[in-house]
Each structure stands twice: as C-alpha cells, then as structure tokens.
Amino acid sequence: MPGPKGIEIMNSISEEAWEMWKSHQTTLINERKLDMSDPENRRWLQEQMDKFFNNKDYETASGFKAIE
C-alpha cells in the first residue's frame, strides 16, 4: 500500500496479520463483486481494513465459516 497509510501499516502490523488481511480482502472483493476502480468501493474496503486491524467489527463473507 503506497503513501503514509502504507508506512503506518509497515510499522505497526505484523507480516502474518497483513497476509490474513490480504486473504480476507480478496474474499470480500470477490463475494461483493467490488469494482476497485470505484472510489466508493476502495473507501469501503479501507474502512474494513481499519476495523480489521483495530479489532472492531468488520464485514465477513456471508458464506464464511472459520476453521476450528
């Protein structure tokens, strides 16, 4: 991720957490059929990422079931 947000993430998020987010992000993009050229979709995904890394309620895929 470029810019100040990318620097913040690099300095505060573990590589493992980043990989978990990338996987979750891909799931959200695919399930919701997000068009990442749409600024509103990018903004929504950014909000979800912030919630994910701050341990707040974030969107999950509707068919998602955690592996136990």
mmJSON file of the N, C-alpha and C atoms, coordinates in Angstrom:
{"data_MODEL":{"atom_site":{
"group_PDB":["ATOM","ATOM","ATOM","ATOM","ATOM","ATOM","ATOM","ATOM","ATOM","ATOM","ATOM","ATOM","ATOM","ATOM","ATOM","ATOM","ATOM","ATOM","ATOM","ATOM","ATOM","ATOM","ATOM","ATOM","ATOM","ATOM","ATOM","ATOM","ATOM","ATOM","ATOM","ATOM","ATOM","ATOM","ATOM","ATOM","ATOM","ATOM","ATOM","ATOM","ATOM","ATOM","ATOM","ATOM","ATOM","ATOM","ATOM","ATOM","ATOM","ATOM","ATOM","ATOM","ATOM","ATOM","ATOM","ATOM","ATOM","ATOM","ATOM","ATOM","ATOM","ATOM","ATOM","ATOM","ATOM","ATOM","ATOM","ATOM","ATOM","ATOM","ATOM","ATOM","ATOM","ATOM","ATOM","ATOM","ATOM","ATOM","ATOM","ATOM","ATOM","ATOM","ATOM","ATOM","ATOM","ATOM","ATOM","ATOM","ATOM","ATOM","ATOM","ATOM","ATOM","ATOM","ATOM","ATOM","ATOM","ATOM","ATOM","ATOM","ATOM","ATOM","ATOM","ATOM","ATOM","ATOM","ATOM","ATOM","ATOM","ATOM","ATOM","ATOM","ATOM","ATOM","ATOM","ATOM","ATOM","ATOM","ATOM","ATOM","ATOM","ATOM","ATOM","ATOM","ATOM","ATOM","ATOM","ATOM","ATOM","ATOM","ATOM","ATOM","ATOM","ATOM","ATOM","ATOM","ATOM","ATOM","ATOM","ATOM","ATOM","ATOM","ATOM","ATOM","ATOM","ATOM","ATOM","ATOM","ATOM","ATOM","ATOM","ATOM","ATOM","ATOM","ATOM","ATOM","ATOM","ATOM","ATOM","ATOM","ATOM","ATOM","ATOM","ATOM","ATOM","ATOM","ATOM","ATOM","ATOM","ATOM","ATOM","ATOM","ATOM","ATOM","ATOM","ATOM","ATOM","ATOM","ATOM","ATOM","ATOM","ATOM","ATOM","ATOM","ATOM","ATOM","ATOM","ATOM","ATOM","ATOM","ATOM","ATOM","ATOM","ATOM","ATOM","ATOM","ATOM","ATOM","ATOM","ATOM","ATOM","ATOM","ATOM","ATOM"],
"id":[1,2,3,4,5,6,7,8,9,10,11,12,13,14,15,16,17,18,19,20,21,22,23,24,25,26,27,28,29,30,31,32,33,34,35,36,37,38,39,40,41,42,43,44,45,46,47,48,49,50,51,52,53,54,55,56,57,58,59,60,61,62,63,64,65,66,67,68,69,70,71,72,73,74,75,76,77,78,79,80,81,82,83,84,85,86,87,88,89,90,91,92,93,94,95,96,97,98,99,100,101,102,103,104,105,106,107,108,109,110,111,112,113,114,115,116,117,118,119,120,121,122,123,124,125,126,127,128,129,130,131,132,133,134,135,136,137,138,139,140,141,142,143,144,145,146,147,148,149,150,151,152,153,154,155,156,157,158,159,160,161,162,163,164,165,166,167,168,169,170,171,172,173,174,175,176,177,178,179,180,181,182,183,184,185,186,187,188,189,190,191,192,193,194,195,196,197,198,199,200,201,202,203,204],
"type_symbol":["N","C","C","N","C","C","N","C","C","N","C","C","N","C","C","N","C","C","N","C","C","N","C","C","N","C","C","N","C","C","N","C","C","N","C","C","N","C","C","N","C","C","N","C","C","N","C","C","N","C","C","N","C","C","N","C","C","N","C","C","N","C","C","N","C","C","N","C","C","N","C","C","N","C","C","N","C","C","N","C","C","N","C","C","N","C","C","N","C","C","N","C","C","N","C","C","N","C","C","N","C","C","N","C","C","N","C","C","N","C","C","N","C","C","N","C","C","N","C","C","N","C","C","N","C","C","N","C","C","N","C","C","N","C","C","N","C","C","N","C","C","N","C","C","N","C","C","N","C","C","N","C","C","N","C","C","N","C","C","N","C","C","N","C","C","N","C","C","N","C","C","N","C","C","N","C","C","N","C","C","N","C","C","N","C","C","N","C","C","N","C","C","N","C","C","N","C","C","N","C","C","N","C","C"],
"label_atom_id":["N","CA","C","N","CA","C","N","CA","C","N","CA","C","N","CA","C","N","CA","C","N","CA","C","N","CA","C","N","CA","C","N","CA","C","N","CA","C","N","CA","C","N","CA","C","N","CA","C","N","CA","C","N","CA","C","N","CA","C","N","CA","C","N","CA","C","N","CA","C","N","CA","C","N","CA","C","N","CA","C","N","CA","C","N","CA","C","N","CA","C","N","CA","C","N","CA","C","N","CA","C","N","CA","C","N","CA","C","N","CA","C","N","CA","C","N","CA","C","N","CA","C","N","CA","C","N","CA","C","N","CA","C","N","CA","C","N","CA","C","N","CA","C","N","CA","C","N","CA","C","N","CA","C","N","CA","C","N","CA","C","N","CA","C","N","CA","C","N","CA","C","N","CA","C","N","CA","C","N","CA","C","N","CA","C","N","CA","C","N","CA","C","N","CA","C","N","CA","C","N","CA","C","N","CA","C","N","CA","C","N","CA","C","N","CA","C","N","CA","C","N","CA","C","N","CA","C","N","CA","C","N","CA","C","N","CA","C"],
"label_alt_id":[null,null,null,null,null,null,null,null,null,null,null,null,null,null,null,null,null,null,null,null,null,null,null,null,null,null,null,null,null,null,null,null,null,null,null,null,null,null,null,null,null,null,null,null,null,null,null,null,null,null,null,null,null,null,null,null,null,null,null,null,null,null,null,null,null,null,null,null,null,null,null,null,null,null,null,null,null,null,null,null,null,null,null,null,null,null,null,null,null,null,null,null,null,null,null,null,null,null,null,null,null,null,null,null,null,null,null,null,null,null,null,null,null,null,null,null,null,null,null,null,null,null,null,null,null,null,null,null,null,null,null,null,null,null,null,null,null,null,null,null,null,null,null,null,null,null,null,null,null,null,null,null,null,null,null,null,null,null,null,null,null,null,null,null,null,null,null,null,null,null,null,null,null,null,null,null,null,null,null,null,null,null,null,null,null,null,null,null,null,null,null,null,null,null,null,null,null,null,null,null,null,null,null,null],
"label_comp_id":["MET","MET","MET","PRO","PRO","PRO","GLY","GLY","GLY","PRO","PRO","PRO","LYS","LYS","LYS","GLY","GLY","GLY","ILE","ILE","ILE","GLU","GLU","GLU","ILE","ILE","ILE","MET","MET","MET","ASN","ASN","ASN","SER","SER","SER","ILE","ILE","ILE","SER","SER","SER","GLU","GLU","GLU","GLU","GLU","GLU","ALA","ALA","ALA","TRP","TRP","TRP","GLU","GLU","GLU","MET","MET","MET","TRP","TRP","TRP","LYS","LYS","LYS","SER","SER","SER","HIS","HIS","HIS","GLN","GLN","GLN","THR","THR","THR","THR","THR","THR","LEU","LEU","LEU","ILE","ILE","ILE","ASN","ASN","ASN","GLU","GLU","GLU","ARG","ARG","ARG","LYS","LYS","LYS","LEU","LEU","LEU","ASP","ASP","ASP","MET","MET","MET","SER","SER","SER","ASP","ASP","ASP","PRO","PRO","PRO","GLU","GLU","GLU","ASN","ASN","ASN","ARG","ARG","ARG","ARG","ARG","ARG","TRP","TRP","TRP","LEU","LEU","LEU","GLN","GLN","GLN","GLU","GLU","GLU","GLN","GLN","GLN","MET","MET","MET","ASP","ASP","ASP","LYS","LYS","LYS","PHE","PHE","PHE","PHE","PHE","PHE","ASN","ASN","ASN","ASN","ASN","ASN","LYS","LYS","LYS","ASP","ASP","ASP","TYR","TYR","TYR","GLU","GLU","GLU","THR","THR","THR","ALA","ALA","ALA","SER","SER","SER","GLY","GLY","GLY","PHE","PHE","PHE","LYS","LYS","LYS","ALA","ALA","ALA","ILE","ILE","ILE","GLU","GLU","GLU"],
"label_asym_id":["A","A","A","A","A","A","A","A","A","A","A","A","A","A","A","A","A","A","A","A","A","A","A","A","A","A","A","A","A","A","A","A","A","A","A","A","A","A","A","A","A","A","A","A","A","A","A","A","A","A","A","A","A","A","A","A","A","A","A","A","A","A","A","A","A","A","A","A","A","A","A","A","A","A","A","A","A","A","A","A","A","A","A","A","A","A","A","A","A","A","A","A","A","A","A","A","A","A","A","A","A","A","A","A","A","A","A","A","A","A","A","A","A","A","A","A","A","A","A","A","A","A","A","A","A","A","A","A","A","A","A","A","A","A","A","A","A","A","A","A","A","A","A","A","A","A","A","A","A","A","A","A","A","A","A","A","A","A","A","A","A","A","A","A","A","A","A","A","A","A","A","A","A","A","A","A","A","A","A","A","A","A","A","A","A","A","A","A","A","A","A","A","A","A","A","A","A","A","A","A","A","A","A","A"],
"label_entity_id":["1","1","1","1","1","1","1","1","1","1","1","1","1","1","1","1","1","1","1","1","1","1","1","1","1","1","1","1","1","1","1","1","1","1","1","1","1","1","1","1","1","1","1","1","1","1","1","1","1","1","1","1","1","1","1","1","1","1","1","1","1","1","1","1","1","1","1","1","1","1","1","1","1","1","1","1","1","1","1","1","1","1","1","1","1","1","1","1","1","1","1","1","1","1","1","1","1","1","1","1","1","1","1","1","1","1","1","1","1","1","1","1","1","1","1","1","1","1","1","1","1","1","1","1","1","1","1","1","1","1","1","1","1","1","1","1","1","1","1","1","1","1","1","1","1","1","1","1","1","1","1","1","1","1","1","1","1","1","1","1","1","1","1","1","1","1","1","1","1","1","1","1","1","1","1","1","1","1","1","1","1","1","1","1","1","1","1","1","1","1","1","1","1","1","1","1","1","1","1","1","1","1","1","1"],
"label_seq_id":[1,1,1,2,2,2,3,3,3,4,4,4,5,5,5,6,6,6,7,7,7,8,8,8,9,9,9,10,10,10,11,11,11,12,12,12,13,13,13,14,14,14,15,15,15,16,16,16,17,17,17,18,18,18,19,19,19,20,20,20,21,21,21,22,22,22,23,23,23,24,24,24,25,25,25,26,26,26,27,27,27,28,28,28,29,29,29,30,30,30,31,31,31,32,32,32,33,33,33,34,34,34,35,35,35,36,36,36,37,37,37,38,38,38,39,39,39,40,40,40,41,41,41,42,42,42,43,43,43,44,44,44,45,45,45,46,46,46,47,47,47,48,48,48,49,49,49,50,50,50,51,51,51,52,52,52,53,53,53,54,54,54,55,55,55,56,56,56,57,57,57,58,58,58,59,59,59,60,60,60,61,61,61,62,62,62,63,63,63,64,64,64,65,65,65,66,66,66,67,67,67,68,68,68],
"pdbx_PDB_ins_code":[null,null,null,null,null,null,null,null,null,null,null,null,null,null,null,null,null,null,null,null,null,null,null,null,null,null,null,null,null,null,null,null,null,null,null,null,null,null,null,null,null,null,null,null,null,null,null,null,null,null,null,null,null,null,null,null,null,null,null,null,null,null,null,null,null,null,null,null,null,null,null,null,null,null,null,null,null,null,null,null,null,null,null,null,null,null,null,null,null,null,null,null,null,null,null,null,null,null,null,null,null,null,null,null,null,null,null,null,null,null,null,null,null,null,null,null,null,null,null,null,null,null,null,null,null,null,null,null,null,null,null,null,null,null,null,null,null,null,null,null,null,null,null,null,null,null,null,null,null,null,null,null,null,null,null,null,null,null,null,null,null,null,null,null,null,null,null,null,null,null,null,null,null,null,null,null,null,null,null,null,null,null,null,null,null,null,null,null,null,null,null,null,null,null,null,null,null,null,null,null,null,null,null,null],
"Cartn_x":[0.857,0.0,0.904,0.719,1.568,1.163,2.054,1.748,1.861,1.402,1.509,0.814,-0.328,-1.041,-0.185,0.508,1.391,2.524,3.09,4.169,3.646,2.472,1.855,1.655,1.155,0.911,2.233,3.249,4.545,5.146,4.893,5.468,4.639,3.397,2.545,1.838,1.879,1.146,2.144,1.949,2.841,2.625,3.625,3.503,2.366,2.223,1.145,-0.225,-0.401,-1.68,-1.948,-0.899,-1.071,-1.512,-0.918,-1.313,-2.749,-3.154,-4.542,-5.494,-5.131,-5.971,-6.06,-4.943,-4.961,-5.901,-5.89,-6.787,-8.244,-8.508,-9.874,-10.347,-9.454,-9.773,-10.177,-9.435,-9.745,-11.132,-11.438,-12.76,-13.854,-13.664,-14.671,-14.837,-13.728,-13.788,-14.543,-14.219,-14.866,-16.332,-16.654,-18.043,-18.948,-18.471,-19.289,-19.137,-18.293,-18.043,-17.69,-16.755,-16.354,-15.535,-15.833,-15.061,-14.051,-12.777,-11.777,-11.377,-11.92,-11.712,-12.715,-13.712,-14.722,-14.216,-14.053,-13.54,-14.367,-15.669,-16.535,-16.221,-15.987,-15.62,-14.265,-13.313,-11.993,-12.099,-12.916,-13.127,-13.736,-14.742,-15.39,-14.375,-13.564,-12.586,-11.54,-11.146,-10.204,-10.801,-12.089,-12.766,-12.752,-13.003,-12.987,-11.587,-10.562,-9.192,-8.871,-9.262,-9.016,-9.704,-10.939,-11.663,-10.971,-10.537,-9.86,-8.623,-7.789,-6.548,-6.751,-7.908,-8.19,-9.153,-9.327,-10.168,-11.586,-12.119,-13.518,-14.316,-15.632,-16.477,-16.284,-15.879,-15.675,-16.524,-16.761,-17.581,-16.881,-17.669,-17.164,-17.99,-17.477,-18.214,-19.446,-20.545,-21.79,-21.686,-20.916,-20.758,-19.54,-18.898,-17.659,-17.898,-17.086,-17.088,-15.647,-15.329,-13.946,-13.589,-12.34,-11.835,-11.511,-12.046,-11.822,-10.905],
"Cartn_y":[-1.171,0.0,1.236,2.115,3.305,4.391,5.327,6.519,6.341,7.347,7.338,6.129,5.713,4.554,3.303,3.149,2.007,2.007,3.176,3.285,2.944,3.445,3.141,1.633,0.983,-0.458,-1.206,-0.812,-1.489,-1.388,-0.274,-0.046,-0.62,-1.018,-1.424,-2.764,-3.357,-4.597,-5.704,-6.855,-7.976,-8.516,-9.206,-9.812,-10.83,-11.566,-12.561,-11.889,-10.781,-10.064,-9.495,-8.993,-8.445,-9.533,-10.718,-11.834,-12.253,-12.235,-12.571,-11.554,-10.266,-9.238,-9.41,-9.652,-9.789,-10.915,-12.009,-13.116,-12.701,-12.046,-11.613,-10.568,-9.657,-8.623,-9.24,-10.242,-10.918,-11.548,-12.156,-12.763,-11.707,-10.572,-9.508,-8.962,-8.724,-8.188,-9.145,-10.419,-11.404,-11.595,-11.757,-12.015,-10.827,-9.642,-8.446,-7.894,-8.558,-8.129,-6.646,-6.262,-4.866,-4.469,-3.304,-2.708,-1.778,-2.197,-1.43,-0.145,0.108,1.405,2.435,1.98,2.854,3.383,4.695,5.259,4.867,4.746,4.373,2.954,2.038,0.67,0.643,1.419,1.473,2.053,3.075,3.697,2.685,1.938,0.938,-0.137,-0.603,-1.625,-1.099,0.154,0.79,0.819,1.151,1.166,-0.231,-1.24,-2.612,-3.002,-2.573,-2.873,-2.212,-0.961,-0.271,-0.989,-1.415,-2.157,-3.484,-4.188,-5.477,-5.335,-4.344,-4.175,-3.554,-2.955,-2.347,-3.178,-4.43,-5.376,-4.867,-4.227,-3.789,-4.704,-4.629,-5.457,-5.064,-6.021,-5.796,-6.797,-6.504,-7.366,-8.697,-9.747,-11.052,-11.529,-12.504,-13.068,-13.785,-13.716,-14.306,-15.815,-16.466,-17.91,-18.336,-17.366,-17.643,-18.475,-19.481,-20.258,-20.439,-19.998,-20.101,-21.566,-21.886,-23.242,-23.375,-24.385,-24.579,-25.724],
"Cartn_z":[0.0,0.0,0.0,-0.958,-1.041,-0.055,0.159,0.931,2.424,3.164,4.626,5.267,4.704,5.272,5.152,4.043,3.856,4.855,5.101,6.091,7.482,7.819,9.115,9.272,8.239,8.286,8.454,7.687,7.775,9.171,9.857,11.177,12.318,12.044,13.16,12.988,11.797,11.537,11.213,11.83,11.566,10.161,9.662,8.329,8.317,9.409,9.491,9.422,10.169,10.147,8.755,8.089,6.747,5.785,5.872,4.998,5.267,6.546,6.888,6.256,6.337,5.742,4.236,3.567,2.106,1.681,2.416,2.106,2.31,3.436,3.743,2.725,2.372,1.398,0.06,-0.37,-1.635,-1.576,-0.441,-0.265,-0.373,0.304,0.247,-1.162,-1.842,-3.205,-4.117,-4.017,-4.885,-4.552,-3.268,-2.904,-3.218,-2.949,-3.175,-4.592,-5.379,-6.759,-6.806,-5.936,-5.853,-7.07,-7.579,-8.666,-8.002,-7.992,-7.27,-7.993,-9.18,-9.825,-9.304,-8.545,-7.959,-6.609,-6.476,-5.221,-3.998,-4.162,-3.033,-2.556,-3.485,-3.104,-2.412,-2.904,-2.269,-0.863,-0.715,0.608,1.577,1.125,1.976,2.393,1.448,1.758,2.737,2.587,3.522,4.928,5.035,6.33,6.95,6.133,6.632,7.108,6.372,6.769,8.112,8.276,9.537,10.69,10.478,11.514,11.805,10.77,10.903,11.791,11.516,12.262,13.633,13.876,15.179,16.018,15.629,16.377,16.589,15.555,15.59,14.685,14.786,13.929,12.471,11.66,10.239,9.477,8.212,7.369,7.115,7.126,6.733,5.553,4.878,3.752,4.287,3.567,4.059,4.197,3.357,3.443,4.241,4.921,5.649,6.896,7.079,8.309,8.718,9.92,10.412,10.596,10.301,10.524,11.999,12.612,14.042,14.308],
"occupancy":[1.0,1.0,1.0,1.0,1.0,1.0,1.0,1.0,1.0,1.0,1.0,1.0,1.0,1.0,1.0,1.0,1.0,1.0,1.0,1.0,1.0,1.0,1.0,1.0,1.0,1.0,1.0,1.0,1.0,1.0,1.0,1.0,1.0,1.0,1.0,1.0,1.0,1.0,1.0,1.0,1.0,1.0,1.0,1.0,1.0,1.0,1.0,1.0,1.0,1.0,1.0,1.0,1.0,1.0,1.0,1.0,1.0,1.0,1.0,1.0,1.0,1.0,1.0,1.0,1.0,1.0,1.0,1.0,1.0,1.0,1.0,1.0,1.0,1.0,1.0,1.0,1.0,1.0,1.0,1.0,1.0,1.0,1.0,1.0,1.0,1.0,1.0,1.0,1.0,1.0,1.0,1.0,1.0,1.0,1.0,1.0,1.0,1.0,1.0,1.0,1.0,1.0,1.0,1.0,1.0,1.0,1.0,1.0,1.0,1.0,1.0,1.0,1.0,1.0,1.0,1.0,1.0,1.0,1.0,1.0,1.0,1.0,1.0,1.0,1.0,1.0,1.0,1.0,1.0,1.0,1.0,1.0,1.0,1.0,1.0,1.0,1.0,1.0,1.0,1.0,1.0,1.0,1.0,1.0,1.0,1.0,1.0,1.0,1.0,1.0,1.0,1.0,1.0,1.0,1.0,1.0,1.0,1.0,1.0,1.0,1.0,1.0,1.0,1.0,1.0,1.0,1.0,1.0,1.0,1.0,1.0,1.0,1.0,1.0,1.0,1.0,1.0,1.0,1.0,1.0,1.0,1.0,1.0,1.0,1.0,1.0,1.0,1.0,1.0,1.0,1.0,1.0,1.0,1.0,1.0,1.0,1.0,1.0,1.0,1.0,1.0,1.0,1.0,1.0],
"B_iso_or_equiv":[0.0,0.0,0.0,0.0,0.0,0.0,0.0,0.0,0.0,0.0,0.0,0.0,0.0,0.0,0.0,0.0,0.0,0.0,0.0,0.0,0.0,0.0,0.0,0.0,0.0,0.0,0.0,0.0,0.0,0.0,0.0,0.0,0.0,0.0,0.0,0.0,0.0,0.0,0.0,0.0,0.0,0.0,0.0,0.0,0.0,0.0,0.0,0.0,0.0,0.0,0.0,0.0,0.0,0.0,0.0,0.0,0.0,0.0,0.0,0.0,0.0,0.0,0.0,0.0,0.0,0.0,0.0,0.0,0.0,0.0,0.0,0.0,0.0,0.0,0.0,0.0,0.0,0.0,0.0,0.0,0.0,0.0,0.0,0.0,0.0,0.0,0.0,0.0,0.0,0.0,0.0,0.0,0.0,0.0,0.0,0.0,0.0,0.0,0.0,0.0,0.0,0.0,0.0,0.0,0.0,0.0,0.0,0.0,0.0,0.0,0.0,0.0,0.0,0.0,0.0,0.0,0.0,0.0,0.0,0.0,0.0,0.0,0.0,0.0,0.0,0.0,0.0,0.0,0.0,0.0,0.0,0.0,0.0,0.0,0.0,0.0,0.0,0.0,0.0,0.0,0.0,0.0,0.0,0.0,0.0,0.0,0.0,0.0,0.0,0.0,0.0,0.0,0.0,0.0,0.0,0.0,0.0,0.0,0.0,0.0,0.0,0.0,0.0,0.0,0.0,0.0,0.0,0.0,0.0,0.0,0.0,0.0,0.0,0.0,0.0,0.0,0.0,0.0,0.0,0.0,0.0,0.0,0.0,0.0,0.0,0.0,0.0,0.0,0.0,0.0,0.0,0.0,0.0,0.0,0.0,0.0,0.0,0.0,0.0,0.0,0.0,0.0,0.0,0.0],
"pdbx_formal_charge":[null,null,null,null,null,null,null,null,null,null,null,null,null,null,null,null,null,null,null,null,null,null,null,null,null,null,null,null,null,null,null,null,null,null,null,null,null,null,null,null,null,null,null,null,null,null,null,null,null,null,null,null,null,null,null,null,null,null,null,null,null,null,null,null,null,null,null,null,null,null,null,null,null,null,null,null,null,null,null,null,null,null,null,null,null,null,null,null,null,null,null,null,null,null,null,null,null,null,null,null,null,null,null,null,null,null,null,null,null,null,null,null,null,null,null,null,null,null,null,null,null,null,null,null,null,null,null,null,null,null,null,null,null,null,null,null,null,null,null,null,null,null,null,null,null,null,null,null,null,null,null,null,null,null,null,null,null,null,null,null,null,null,null,null,null,null,null,null,null,null,null,null,null,null,null,null,null,null,null,null,null,null,null,null,null,null,null,null,null,null,null,null,null,null,null,null,null,null,null,null,null,null,null,null],
"auth_seq_id":[1,1,1,2,2,2,3,3,3,4,4,4,5,5,5,6,6,6,7,7,7,8,8,8,9,9,9,10,10,10,11,11,11,12,12,12,13,13,13,14,14,14,15,15,15,16,16,16,17,17,17,18,18,18,19,19,19,20,20,20,21,21,21,22,22,22,23,23,23,24,24,24,25,25,25,26,26,26,27,27,27,28,28,28,29,29,29,30,30,30,31,31,31,32,32,32,33,33,33,34,34,34,35,35,35,36,36,36,37,37,37,38,38,38,39,39,39,40,40,40,41,41,41,42,42,42,43,43,43,44,44,44,45,45,45,46,46,46,47,47,47,48,48,48,49,49,49,50,50,50,51,51,51,52,52,52,53,53,53,54,54,54,55,55,55,56,56,56,57,57,57,58,58,58,59,59,59,60,60,60,61,61,61,62,62,62,63,63,63,64,64,64,65,65,65,66,66,66,67,67,67,68,68,68],
"auth_comp_id":["MET","MET","MET","PRO","PRO","PRO","GLY","GLY","GLY","PRO","PRO","PRO","LYS","LYS","LYS","GLY","GLY","GLY","ILE","ILE","ILE","GLU","GLU","GLU","ILE","ILE","ILE","MET","MET","MET","ASN","ASN","ASN","SER","SER","SER","ILE","ILE","ILE","SER","SER","SER","GLU","GLU","GLU","GLU","GLU","GLU","ALA","ALA","ALA","TRP","TRP","TRP","GLU","GLU","GLU","MET","MET","MET","TRP","TRP","TRP","LYS","LYS","LYS","SER","SER","SER","HIS","HIS","HIS","GLN","GLN","GLN","THR","THR","THR","THR","THR","THR","LEU","LEU","LEU","ILE","ILE","ILE","ASN","ASN","ASN","GLU","GLU","GLU","ARG","ARG","ARG","LYS","LYS","LYS","LEU","LEU","LEU","ASP","ASP","ASP","MET","MET","MET","SER","SER","SER","ASP","ASP","ASP","PRO","PRO","PRO","GLU","GLU","GLU","ASN","ASN","ASN","ARG","ARG","ARG","ARG","ARG","ARG","TRP","TRP","TRP","LEU","LEU","LEU","GLN","GLN","GLN","GLU","GLU","GLU","GLN","GLN","GLN","MET","MET","MET","ASP","ASP","ASP","LYS","LYS","LYS","PHE","PHE","PHE","PHE","PHE","PHE","ASN","ASN","ASN","ASN","ASN","ASN","LYS","LYS","LYS","ASP","ASP","ASP","TYR","TYR","TYR","GLU","GLU","GLU","THR","THR","THR","ALA","ALA","ALA","SER","SER","SER","GLY","GLY","GLY","PHE","PHE","PHE","LYS","LYS","LYS","ALA","ALA","ALA","ILE","ILE","ILE","GLU","GLU","GLU"],
"auth_asym_id":["A","A","A","A","A","A","A","A","A","A","A","A","A","A","A","A","A","A","A","A","A","A","A","A","A","A","A","A","A","A","A","A","A","A","A","A","A","A","A","A","A","A","A","A","A","A","A","A","A","A","A","A","A","A","A","A","A","A","A","A","A","A","A","A","A","A","A","A","A","A","A","A","A","A","A","A","A","A","A","A","A","A","A","A","A","A","A","A","A","A","A","A","A","A","A","A","A","A","A","A","A","A","A","A","A","A","A","A","A","A","A","A","A","A","A","A","A","A","A","A","A","A","A","A","A","A","A","A","A","A","A","A","A","A","A","A","A","A","A","A","A","A","A","A","A","A","A","A","A","A","A","A","A","A","A","A","A","A","A","A","A","A","A","A","A","A","A","A","A","A","A","A","A","A","A","A","A","A","A","A","A","A","A","A","A","A","A","A","A","A","A","A","A","A","A","A","A","A","A","A","A","A","A","A"],
"auth_atom_id":["N","CA","C","N","CA","C","N","CA","C","N","CA","C","N","CA","C","N","CA","C","N","CA","C","N","CA","C","N","CA","C","N","CA","C","N","CA","C","N","CA","C","N","CA","C","N","CA","C","N","CA","C","N","CA","C","N","CA","C","N","CA","C","N","CA","C","N","CA","C","N","CA","C","N","CA","C","N","CA","C","N","CA","C","N","CA","C","N","CA","C","N","CA","C","N","CA","C","N","CA","C","N","CA","C","N","CA","C","N","CA","C","N","CA","C","N","CA","C","N","CA","C","N","CA","C","N","CA","C","N","CA","C","N","CA","C","N","CA","C","N","CA","C","N","CA","C","N","CA","C","N","CA","C","N","CA","C","N","CA","C","N","CA","C","N","CA","C","N","CA","C","N","CA","C","N","CA","C","N","CA","C","N","CA","C","N","CA","C","N","CA","C","N","CA","C","N","CA","C","N","CA","C","N","CA","C","N","CA","C","N","CA","C","N","CA","C","N","CA","C","N","CA","C","N","CA","C","N","CA","C","N","CA","C","N","CA","C"],
"pdbx_PDB_model_num":[1,1,1,1,1,1,1,1,1,1,1,1,1,1,1,1,1,1,1,1,1,1,1,1,1,1,1,1,1,1,1,1,1,1,1,1,1,1,1,1,1,1,1,1,1,1,1,1,1,1,1,1,1,1,1,1,1,1,1,1,1,1,1,1,1,1,1,1,1,1,1,1,1,1,1,1,1,1,1,1,1,1,1,1,1,1,1,1,1,1,1,1,1,1,1,1,1,1,1,1,1,1,1,1,1,1,1,1,1,1,1,1,1,1,1,1,1,1,1,1,1,1,1,1,1,1,1,1,1,1,1,1,1,1,1,1,1,1,1,1,1,1,1,1,1,1,1,1,1,1,1,1,1,1,1,1,1,1,1,1,1,1,1,1,1,1,1,1,1,1,1,1,1,1,1,1,1,1,1,1,1,1,1,1,1,1,1,1,1,1,1,1,1,1,1,1,1,1,1,1,1,1,1,1]
}}}
